Amino acid sequence: MATEKPDVMVGEWYWGAKCPECGDMTAHAHDPMRGQGEREITSEKPVEAQVTMTCPNGHRFSAATENLLRFEWGAQ
């Protein structure tokens, strides 16, 4: 499983998941489509079926690639 923690910026769109422990959104990869267009990860799709992420509170967890959500950082 790949572990990535992109540098996030408020107002930018990302693929990610909600931390199961604290509920904070966690970014995995930047969404160049900014929430528009295809509903799949396009340019930065991980090869693995699962990705490991670390939430802003330091909780590590894994999520299925197909379950990642698109969200605007800072809007949640």
Buried (B, 14 or more C-beta within 10 A) or exposed (E): EEEEEBEBEEEBBBBBBBBEEEEEBBBBBBBEBEEEEEEEBEEBEBEEEEBBBBBEEEBEBEBEBEEBEBBBBEEE
